Amino acid sequence: MGRVLGRYNQFKRAVENVKAETWTAEEFQEFLFNIYENLGAKANELREIITTENYSEYAQEEVECGLAGLNLFEAGMQEMALYLEDWEIVHLDEGLALIWEGNEKINEAMSINRKNRDDLDVQVMM
C-alpha cells in the first residue's frame, strides 16, 4: 500500500483555490471549520482508543509517530487559520508544509502498523 495523500491533497487544493481567488474568505473559513471538526473528532477517537486499550504499551513507536502526525496536522490547520486574520499568504504555505509533515508521520505510523502485523503473522505461523 502506497502513501495516503487524500487529506493533504484537500488542503493543497484549498490553498490553490485561495491563491487563485476562486474561493472567498468565507468559503476557505468554512472549509477549515468543517475539516477541523471532522479531523478533530477522528483524532479524539484515536487518542481515546490509544488510552483505553493501552495501545502504546505494545506499539509505542507507531503511537508516537501517529500522534506527532496528528499534532502537526492540527498545527498546520491553526497556521492556515491565521491567514483569515492578516491575509498573509505565508500562513497558507507554512500551514500546508506542517500538514505535509503530519501526513508523512501518519503514513509512517501506518507503515509501522503493517510491518508489526506482518511480523506477528510470521511469528504465529512458525
DSSP file with accessible surface (Angstrom, degrees, kcal/mol):
  #  RESIDUE AA STRUCTURE BP1 BP2  ACC     N-H-->O    O-->H-N    N-H-->O    O-->H-N    TCO  KAPPA ALPHA  PHI   PSI    X-CA   Y-CA   Z-CA
    1    1 A M              0   0  164      0, 0.0     3,-0.1     0, 0.0     0, 0.0   0.000 360.0 360.0 360.0 131.0    0.0    0.0    0.0
    2    2 A G        -     0   0   59      1,-0.2     2,-0.1     0, 0.0     0, 0.0  -0.087 360.0 -60.2 -82.1-176.6    1.4    3.4   -1.0
    3    3 A R        -     0   0  133      1,-0.1     2,-0.5     2,-0.0    -1,-0.2  -0.393  49.0-126.6 -66.7 143.7    1.3    6.7    0.8
    4    4 A V        +     0   0   58     99,-0.2   103,-0.1     1,-0.1     4,-0.1  -0.808  38.0 160.9 -93.4 126.0   -2.0    8.1    1.6
    5    5 A L     >  +     0   0   53     -2,-0.5     4,-3.1     2,-0.1     5,-0.2   0.341  36.7 109.6-125.9   3.5   -2.4   11.7    0.3
    6    6 A G  H  > S+     0   0   44      1,-0.2     4,-1.6     2,-0.2     5,-0.1   0.903  84.9  39.1 -54.3 -52.6   -6.1   12.3    0.3
    7    7 A R  H  > S+     0   0   69      2,-0.2     4,-2.0     1,-0.2    -1,-0.2   0.925 116.0  52.1 -65.5 -44.1   -6.4   14.8    3.2
    8    8 A Y  H  > S+     0   0   33      1,-0.2     4,-2.7     2,-0.2    -2,-0.2   0.938 108.3  52.0 -57.3 -44.3   -3.2   16.6    2.2
    9    9 A N  H  X S+     0   0   56     -4,-3.1     4,-2.6     1,-0.2    -1,-0.2   0.841 104.7  56.5 -63.2 -32.9   -4.5   17.0   -1.3
   10   10 A Q  H  X S+     0   0   64     -4,-1.6     4,-2.1    -5,-0.2    -1,-0.2   0.933 110.7  43.9 -61.7 -45.2   -7.7   18.5    0.0
   11   11 A F  H  X S+     0   0    0     -4,-2.0     4,-2.6     2,-0.2    -2,-0.2   0.904 111.8  53.3 -65.9 -41.0   -5.7   21.1    1.8
   12   12 A K  H  X S+     0   0   84     -4,-2.7     4,-2.5     1,-0.2    -2,-0.2   0.928 110.3  47.1 -60.7 -44.5   -3.4   21.7   -1.2
   13   13 A R  H  X S+     0   0  133     -4,-2.6     4,-2.6     2,-0.2    -1,-0.2   0.897 110.7  52.9 -64.2 -39.5   -6.5   22.3   -3.4
   14   14 A A  H  X S+     0   0    1     -4,-2.1     4,-2.3     2,-0.2    -2,-0.2   0.933 110.2  47.0 -62.1 -44.9   -8.0   24.7   -0.8
   15   15 A V  H  X S+     0   0    3     -4,-2.6     4,-2.9     1,-0.2     5,-0.2   0.924 111.7  51.2 -62.8 -43.0   -4.7   26.7   -0.7
   16   16 A E  H  X S+     0   0   94     -4,-2.5     4,-2.4     1,-0.2     6,-0.2   0.909 109.7  50.6 -60.2 -41.0   -4.6   26.8   -4.5
   17   17 A N  H  <>S+     0   0   47     -4,-2.6     5,-2.3     2,-0.2     6,-1.3   0.887 111.7  47.2 -64.7 -39.6   -8.2   28.0   -4.6
   18   18 A V  H ><5S+     0   0    9     -4,-2.3     3,-1.1     3,-0.2    -2,-0.2   0.943 113.6  47.3 -66.7 -46.7   -7.5   30.8   -2.1
   19   19 A K  H 3<5S+     0   0   98     -4,-2.9    -2,-0.2     1,-0.3    -1,-0.2   0.869 113.8  47.4 -63.6 -36.3   -4.4   31.9   -4.0
   20   20 A A  T 3<5S-     0   0   67     -4,-2.4    -1,-0.3    -5,-0.2    -2,-0.2   0.492 110.4-126.2 -81.1  -4.1   -6.2   31.8   -7.3
   21   21 A E  T < 5S+     0   0  168     -3,-1.1    -3,-0.2    -4,-0.3    -2,-0.1   0.775  75.7 124.8  60.9  30.9   -9.0   33.8   -5.7
   22   22 A T      < +     0   0   86     -5,-2.3     2,-0.4    -6,-0.2    -4,-0.2   0.566  68.3  56.5 -90.3 -11.4  -11.6   31.2   -6.8
   23   23 A W  S    S-     0   0   73     -6,-1.3     2,-0.1    -9,-0.1    -2,-0.1  -0.958  82.1-135.1-115.3 141.0  -12.6   30.8   -3.1
   24   24 A T     >  -     0   0   69     -2,-0.4     4,-2.3     1,-0.1     5,-0.2  -0.410  32.0-104.2 -80.1 168.6  -13.8   33.7   -0.9
   25   25 A A  H  > S+     0   0   26      1,-0.2     4,-2.8     2,-0.2     5,-0.2   0.886 124.0  54.3 -60.2 -36.9  -12.5   34.1    2.6
   26   26 A E  H  > S+     0   0  127      2,-0.2     4,-2.5     1,-0.2    -1,-0.2   0.890 107.0  49.5 -65.9 -39.6  -15.8   32.7    3.8
   27   27 A E  H  > S+     0   0   86      2,-0.2     4,-2.4     1,-0.2    -1,-0.2   0.914 113.1  46.8 -65.9 -41.5  -15.5   29.6    1.7
   28   28 A F  H  X S+     0   0    0     -4,-2.3     4,-2.8     2,-0.2    -2,-0.2   0.920 112.0  50.6 -66.2 -42.0  -12.0   29.0    3.0
   29   29 A Q  H  X S+     0   0  115     -4,-2.8     4,-2.7     1,-0.2    -2,-0.2   0.917 110.8  49.1 -61.7 -42.3  -13.1   29.6    6.6
   30   30 A E  H  X S+     0   0  121     -4,-2.5     4,-2.8     2,-0.2     5,-0.3   0.917 110.6  51.0 -63.8 -43.1  -16.0   27.1    6.1
   31   31 A F  H  X S+     0   0   33     -4,-2.4     4,-2.7     1,-0.2     5,-0.3   0.954 112.7  45.8 -57.3 -51.4  -13.6   24.5    4.6
   32   32 A L  H  X S+     0   0   13     -4,-2.8     4,-2.5     1,-0.2     5,-0.2   0.916 113.7  48.9 -59.8 -44.6  -11.2   24.9    7.6
   33   33 A F  H  X S+     0   0  123     -4,-2.7     4,-2.4    -5,-0.2    -1,-0.2   0.946 114.1  45.0 -61.0 -48.8  -14.0   24.8   10.1
   34   34 A N  H  X S+     0   0   83     -4,-2.8     4,-2.3     1,-0.2    -2,-0.2   0.921 117.0  43.0 -64.6 -44.3  -15.6   21.6    8.6
   35   35 A I  H  X S+     0   0   10     -4,-2.7     4,-3.2    -5,-0.3     5,-0.4   0.878 112.7  53.6 -72.9 -33.9  -12.4   19.7    8.2
   36   36 A Y  H  X S+     0   0   86     -4,-2.5     4,-2.5    -5,-0.3     5,-0.2   0.924 111.1  46.7 -64.4 -42.0  -11.1   20.8   11.6
   37   37 A E  H  X S+     0   0  109     -4,-2.4     4,-2.0    -5,-0.2    -2,-0.2   0.936 116.1  45.2 -62.6 -46.3  -14.3   19.5   13.2
   38   38 A N  H  X S+     0   0   70     -4,-2.3     4,-1.9     2,-0.2    -2,-0.2   0.952 118.9  39.5 -64.6 -52.6  -14.1   16.2   11.2
   39   39 A L  H  X S+     0   0   28     -4,-3.2     4,-2.9     1,-0.2     5,-0.2   0.861 113.0  56.9 -69.3 -33.5  -10.4   15.6   11.8
   40   40 A G  H  X S+     0   0   14     -4,-2.5     4,-2.5    -5,-0.4    -1,-0.2   0.916 107.3  48.4 -62.6 -41.1  -10.6   16.7   15.4
   41   41 A A  H  X S+     0   0   59     -4,-2.0     4,-2.1    -5,-0.2    -2,-0.2   0.924 113.4  46.9 -65.1 -43.0  -13.3   14.2   16.1
   42   42 A K  H  X S+     0   0  106     -4,-1.9     4,-2.5     2,-0.2    -2,-0.2   0.904 112.1  50.6 -65.9 -40.7  -11.3   11.4   14.5
   43   43 A A  H  X S+     0   0    3     -4,-2.9     4,-2.7     2,-0.2    -2,-0.2   0.917 110.4  49.3 -63.3 -42.6   -8.2   12.5   16.4
   44   44 A N  H  X S+     0   0  102     -4,-2.5     4,-2.2     2,-0.2    -1,-0.2   0.894 110.3  51.5 -63.3 -39.2  -10.0   12.4   19.7
   45   45 A E  H  X S+     0   0  126     -4,-2.1     4,-2.3     2,-0.2    -2,-0.2   0.925 111.2  47.3 -63.1 -44.1  -11.4    9.0   18.9
   46   46 A L  H  X S+     0   0   85     -4,-2.5     4,-2.7     1,-0.2    -2,-0.2   0.919 110.9  50.9 -64.2 -42.8   -7.9    7.7   18.1
   47   47 A R  H  X S+     0   0   60     -4,-2.7     4,-2.1     1,-0.2    -1,-0.2   0.893 109.7  51.4 -62.0 -37.3   -6.5    9.2   21.3
   48   48 A E  H  X S+     0   0  116     -4,-2.2     4,-3.2     2,-0.2     5,-0.3   0.926 110.4  47.9 -65.0 -43.9   -9.3    7.6   23.3
   49   49 A I  H  X S+     0   0   77     -4,-2.3     4,-2.5     1,-0.2     6,-0.4   0.928 110.3  52.3 -63.1 -44.3   -8.6    4.2   21.8
   50   50 A I  H  <>S+     0   0   28     -4,-2.7     5,-1.5     1,-0.2     6,-0.6   0.920 116.0  41.1 -57.9 -42.7   -4.8    4.6   22.5
   51   51 A T  H ><5S+     0   0   96     -4,-2.1     3,-1.0    -5,-0.2    -2,-0.2   0.958 118.2  42.5 -72.5 -51.9   -5.6    5.4   26.1
   52   52 A T  H 3<5S+     0   0   77     -4,-3.2    -2,-0.2     1,-0.3    -3,-0.2   0.824 120.8  41.7 -69.1 -30.9   -8.3    2.9   26.8
   53   53 A E  T 3<5S-     0   0  116     -4,-2.5    -1,-0.3    -5,-0.3    -2,-0.2   0.393 101.4-130.1 -94.7   1.9   -6.6    0.0   25.0
   54   54 A N  T X 5 +     0   0   87     -3,-1.0     3,-1.6    -4,-0.3     4,-0.5   0.869  47.8 163.4  49.6  39.9   -3.1    0.9   26.4
   55   55 A Y  G >>< +     0   0   48     -5,-1.5     4,-1.2    -6,-0.4     3,-1.1   0.823  61.4  64.0 -61.4 -33.0   -2.0    0.6   22.7
   56   56 A S  G 34 S+     0   0   51     -6,-0.6     4,-0.4     1,-0.2    -1,-0.3   0.732  88.0  72.2 -68.3 -16.8    1.2    2.5   23.3
   57   57 A E  G <4 S+     0   0  150     -3,-1.6    -1,-0.2     1,-0.2    -2,-0.2   0.855 115.5  20.1 -64.7 -34.3    2.4   -0.3   25.6
   58   58 A Y  T <4 S+     0   0  151     -3,-1.1    -1,-0.2    -4,-0.5    -2,-0.2   0.420 136.1  36.1-117.4   2.7    2.9   -2.7   22.6
   59   59 A A     X  +     0   0    6     -4,-1.2     4,-2.6     1,-0.1     5,-0.2  -0.224  66.5 147.1-145.7  49.9    3.1   -0.2   19.8
   60   60 A Q  H  > S+     0   0  117     -4,-0.4     4,-2.9     1,-0.2     5,-0.3   0.901  73.4  49.3 -59.2 -45.8    5.0    2.8   21.2
   61   61 A E  H  > S+     0   0  123      1,-0.2     4,-2.4     2,-0.2    -1,-0.2   0.928 113.1  47.6 -61.9 -43.7    6.8    3.8   18.0
   62   62 A E  H  > S+     0   0   27      2,-0.2     4,-2.8     1,-0.2     5,-0.2   0.932 114.0  47.1 -62.2 -45.4    3.6    3.6   16.0
   63   63 A V  H  X S+     0   0   11     -4,-2.6     4,-3.1     2,-0.2     5,-0.3   0.938 112.7  48.2 -63.8 -47.5    1.7    5.7   18.6
   64   64 A E  H  X S+     0   0  109     -4,-2.9     4,-2.2    -5,-0.2    -1,-0.2   0.922 114.7  46.1 -60.7 -43.0    4.4    8.3   18.9
   65   65 A C  H  X S+     0   0   10     -4,-2.4     4,-2.1    -5,-0.3    -2,-0.2   0.933 114.6  47.1 -65.4 -45.9    4.6    8.7   15.2
   66   66 A G  H  X S+     0   0   16     -4,-2.8     4,-2.4    -5,-0.2    -2,-0.2   0.918 113.0  48.0 -64.0 -43.5    0.9    8.8   14.7
   67   67 A L  H  X S+     0   0   48     -4,-3.1     4,-2.7     2,-0.2    -1,-0.2   0.892 109.2  53.8 -67.1 -36.3    0.3   11.3   17.4
   68   68 A A  H  X S+     0   0   34     -4,-2.2     4,-2.3    -5,-0.3    -1,-0.2   0.916 109.5  49.8 -61.2 -41.1    3.1   13.5   16.1
   69   69 A G  H  X S+     0   0    0     -4,-2.1     4,-2.4     2,-0.2    -2,-0.2   0.923 110.1  49.1 -63.0 -44.4    1.4   13.4   12.8
   70   70 A L  H  X S+     0   0   27     -4,-2.4     4,-2.5     1,-0.2    -2,-0.2   0.924 111.5  50.0 -60.7 -43.0   -2.0   14.4   14.3
   71   71 A N  H  X S+     0   0   85     -4,-2.7     4,-2.5     1,-0.2    -1,-0.2   0.893 110.4  49.4 -64.8 -38.8   -0.3   17.3   16.2
   72   72 A L  H  X S+     0   0   39     -4,-2.3     4,-2.6     2,-0.2    -1,-0.2   0.896 109.8  51.9 -67.4 -39.1    1.4   18.5   13.0
   73   73 A F  H  X S+     0   0   14     -4,-2.4     4,-2.3     2,-0.2    -2,-0.2   0.942 111.5  46.9 -59.1 -47.7   -1.9   18.4   11.1
   74   74 A E  H  X S+     0   0   39     -4,-2.5     4,-2.4     1,-0.2    -2,-0.2   0.918 112.1  49.7 -62.7 -42.2   -3.6   20.5   13.9
   75   75 A A  H  X S+     0   0   36     -4,-2.5     4,-2.5     1,-0.2    -1,-0.2   0.897 109.9  52.4 -63.4 -38.9   -0.7   23.0   13.9
   76   76 A G  H  X S+     0   0    0     -4,-2.6     4,-2.5     2,-0.2    -2,-0.2   0.910 109.4  48.0 -63.9 -41.9   -1.0   23.3   10.2
   77   77 A M  H  X S+     0   0    8     -4,-2.3     4,-2.0     2,-0.2    -2,-0.2   0.911 112.0  49.9 -66.4 -39.1   -4.7   24.0   10.3
   78   78 A Q  H  X S+     0   0  111     -4,-2.4     4,-1.0     2,-0.2    -2,-0.2   0.905 110.3  50.5 -65.7 -39.6   -4.2   26.6   13.0
   79   79 A E  H >X S+     0   0   37     -4,-2.5     3,-0.8     1,-0.2     4,-0.5   0.927 109.6  50.7 -63.0 -43.9   -1.4   28.2   10.9
   80   80 A M  H >< S+     0   0    0     -4,-2.5     3,-1.4     1,-0.2     4,-0.5   0.873 102.9  60.1 -61.8 -36.8   -3.7   28.3    7.9
   81   81 A A  H >< S+     0   0   38     -4,-2.0     3,-1.2     1,-0.3     4,-0.3   0.798  91.3  68.9 -63.7 -26.4   -6.5   30.0   10.0
   82   82 A L  H XX S+     0   0   57     -4,-1.0     4,-1.7    -3,-0.8     3,-1.6   0.787  85.7  70.0 -63.1 -24.9   -4.1   32.9   10.7
   83   83 A Y  H <X S+     0   0   31     -3,-1.4     4,-2.8    -4,-0.5    -1,-0.3   0.881  91.1  59.3 -56.8 -36.6   -4.5   33.8    7.1
   84   84 A L  H <4 S+     0   0   37     -3,-1.2    -1,-0.3    -4,-0.5    -2,-0.2   0.647 106.7  48.5 -70.9 -12.7   -8.0   34.8    7.8
   85   85 A E  H <4 S+     0   0  150     -3,-1.6    -1,-0.2    -4,-0.3    -2,-0.2   0.826 132.4   7.9 -93.1 -38.4   -6.7   37.4   10.3
   86   86 A D  H  < S-     0   0   71     -4,-1.7    -2,-0.2     2,-0.1    -3,-0.2   0.432  87.0-126.5-128.4   0.1   -4.0   39.1    8.3
   87   87 A W     <  +     0   0  136     -4,-2.8     2,-0.6    -5,-0.3    -4,-0.1   0.687  53.0 154.2  62.2  23.4   -4.3   37.8    4.8
   88   88 A E    >   -     0   0  108     -6,-0.3     3,-1.7     1,-0.2     4,-0.5  -0.739  39.6-150.8 -86.3 118.6   -0.6   36.8    4.7
   89   89 A I  T >> S+     0   0   65     -2,-0.6     4,-1.9     1,-0.3     3,-1.2   0.786  88.9  77.0 -58.6 -28.4   -0.1   34.0    2.1
   90   90 A V  H 3> S+     0   0   63      1,-0.3     4,-3.0     2,-0.2     5,-0.3   0.836  87.2  60.4 -55.4 -31.0    2.8   32.7    4.2
   91   91 A H  H <> S+     0   0   24     -3,-1.7     4,-2.2     1,-0.2    -1,-0.3   0.878 104.6  48.5 -64.9 -36.3    0.3   31.3    6.6
   92   92 A L  H <> S+     0   0    0     -3,-1.2     4,-2.5    -4,-0.5    -2,-0.2   0.933 114.4  45.1 -68.4 -44.5   -1.1   29.1    3.9
   93   93 A D  H  X S+     0   0   70     -4,-1.9     4,-2.1     2,-0.2    -2,-0.2   0.922 116.2  44.8 -66.3 -45.2    2.3   27.9    2.8
   94   94 A E  H  X S+     0   0   97     -4,-3.0     4,-2.2     2,-0.2    -1,-0.2   0.895 113.7  50.8 -67.3 -38.5    3.6   27.2    6.3
   95   95 A G  H  X S+     0   0    0     -4,-2.2     4,-2.4    -5,-0.3    -2,-0.2   0.924 110.1  49.3 -63.2 -43.1    0.3   25.5    7.2
   96   96 A L  H  X S+     0   0   21     -4,-2.5     4,-2.5     1,-0.2    -2,-0.2   0.896 109.2  52.8 -64.7 -37.5    0.5   23.3    4.2
   97   97 A A  H  X S+     0   0   50     -4,-2.1     4,-2.3     2,-0.2    -1,-0.2   0.910 109.9  48.3 -64.2 -41.3    4.1   22.4    5.0
   98   98 A L  H  X S+     0   0   44     -4,-2.2     4,-2.6     2,-0.2    -2,-0.2   0.907 111.1  50.4 -64.9 -40.4    3.1   21.4    8.5
   99   99 A I  H  X S+     0   0    0     -4,-2.4     4,-2.9     2,-0.2    -2,-0.2   0.900 108.4  52.9 -65.9 -37.8    0.2   19.3    7.1
  100  100 A W  H  X S+     0   0   87     -4,-2.5     4,-2.4     2,-0.2    -2,-0.2   0.947 110.5  47.1 -60.2 -48.1    2.6   17.6    4.7
  101  101 A E  H  X S+     0   0  100     -4,-2.3     4,-2.2     1,-0.2    -2,-0.2   0.910 113.3  49.0 -59.8 -43.1    4.9   16.7    7.6
  102  102 A G  H  X S+     0   0    0     -4,-2.6     4,-2.4     2,-0.2    -1,-0.2   0.911 109.7  51.3 -62.7 -41.7    2.0   15.4    9.6
  103  103 A N  H  X S+     0   0    8     -4,-2.9     4,-2.6     1,-0.2    -2,-0.2   0.909 109.1  50.7 -62.6 -41.2    0.7   13.4    6.7
  104  104 A E  H  X S+     0   0   61     -4,-2.4     4,-2.4     1,-0.2    -1,-0.2   0.904 110.0  49.9 -63.9 -40.2    4.2   11.8    6.3
  105  105 A K  H  X S+     0   0   80     -4,-2.2     4,-2.5     2,-0.2    -2,-0.2   0.905 110.9  49.2 -64.6 -42.0    4.2   10.9   10.0
  106  106 A I  H  X S+     0   0   44     -4,-2.4     4,-2.3     2,-0.2    -2,-0.2   0.920 110.9  49.9 -65.1 -41.3    0.8    9.4    9.8
  107  107 A N  H  X S+     0   0   12     -4,-2.6     4,-2.2     2,-0.2    -2,-0.2   0.906 110.2  51.3 -62.2 -39.4    1.9    7.4    6.7
  108  108 A E  H  X S+     0   0   89     -4,-2.4     4,-2.5     2,-0.2    -2,-0.2   0.917 108.6  51.2 -63.4 -42.2    5.0    6.2    8.7
  109  109 A A  H  X S+     0   0    8     -4,-2.5     4,-2.4     1,-0.2    -2,-0.2   0.907 109.9  49.6 -62.0 -40.9    2.8    5.1   11.6
  110  110 A M  H  X S+     0   0   60     -4,-2.3     4,-2.4     2,-0.2    -1,-0.2   0.893 109.8  51.4 -65.5 -37.0    0.6    3.1    9.2
  111  111 A S  H  X S+     0   0   60     -4,-2.2     4,-2.6     2,-0.2    -2,-0.2   0.913 109.5  49.6 -64.8 -42.9    3.7    1.5    7.7
  112  112 A I  H  X S+     0   0   17     -4,-2.5     4,-2.8     2,-0.2    -2,-0.2   0.918 110.1  52.2 -60.8 -42.7    4.9    0.6   11.2
  113  113 A N  H  X S+     0   0   34     -4,-2.4     4,-2.3     2,-0.2    -2,-0.2   0.931 110.5  46.9 -59.9 -46.9    1.5   -0.9   11.9
  114  114 A R  H  X S+     0   0   61     -4,-2.4     4,-2.6     2,-0.2    -1,-0.2   0.919 112.7  49.7 -63.0 -42.6    1.5   -3.0    8.8
  115  115 A K  H  X S+     0   0  118     -4,-2.6     4,-2.8     1,-0.2    -2,-0.2   0.928 110.5  50.0 -62.8 -43.1    5.1   -4.2    9.5
  116  116 A N  H  X S+     0   0   65     -4,-2.8     4,-2.2     1,-0.2    -1,-0.2   0.889 111.8  48.1 -63.4 -39.7    4.1   -5.2   13.1
  117  117 A R  H  X S+     0   0  132     -4,-2.3     4,-2.5     2,-0.2    -1,-0.2   0.912 111.9  49.4 -66.7 -40.6    1.1   -7.1   11.8
  118  118 A D  H  X S+     0   0   95     -4,-2.6     4,-2.2     2,-0.2    -2,-0.2   0.919 111.2  49.6 -63.0 -43.1    3.3   -8.9    9.2
  119  119 A D  H  X S+     0   0   64     -4,-2.8     4,-2.3     1,-0.2    -1,-0.2   0.900 110.9  50.3 -60.9 -40.8    5.8   -9.8   11.9
  120  120 A L  H  X S+     0   0   94     -4,-2.2     4,-2.5     2,-0.2    -2,-0.2   0.917 108.3  52.1 -64.5 -43.0    3.1  -11.1   14.1
  121  121 A D  H  X S+     0   0   97     -4,-2.5     4,-2.0     1,-0.2    -2,-0.2   0.914 109.9  49.3 -59.5 -40.3    1.7  -13.2   11.3
  122  122 A V  H  X S+     0   0   84     -4,-2.2     4,-1.1     1,-0.2    -1,-0.2   0.926 110.9  49.8 -65.2 -42.7    5.1  -14.7   10.7
  123  123 A Q  H  < S+     0   0  132     -4,-2.3     3,-0.4     1,-0.2    -2,-0.2   0.893 110.5  49.9 -63.5 -40.1    5.5  -15.5   14.4
  124  124 A V  H  < S+     0   0  106     -4,-2.5    -1,-0.2     1,-0.2    -2,-0.2   0.883 109.4  52.0 -66.4 -36.8    2.1  -17.1   14.5
  125  125 A M  H  <        0   0  160     -4,-2.0    -1,-0.2    -5,-0.2    -2,-0.2   0.709 360.0 360.0 -74.1 -19.4    2.9  -19.3   11.5
  126  126 A M     <        0   0  187     -4,-1.1    -3,-0.0    -3,-0.4    -4,-0.0  -0.177 360.0 360.0 -78.5 360.0    6.3  -20.5   13.0
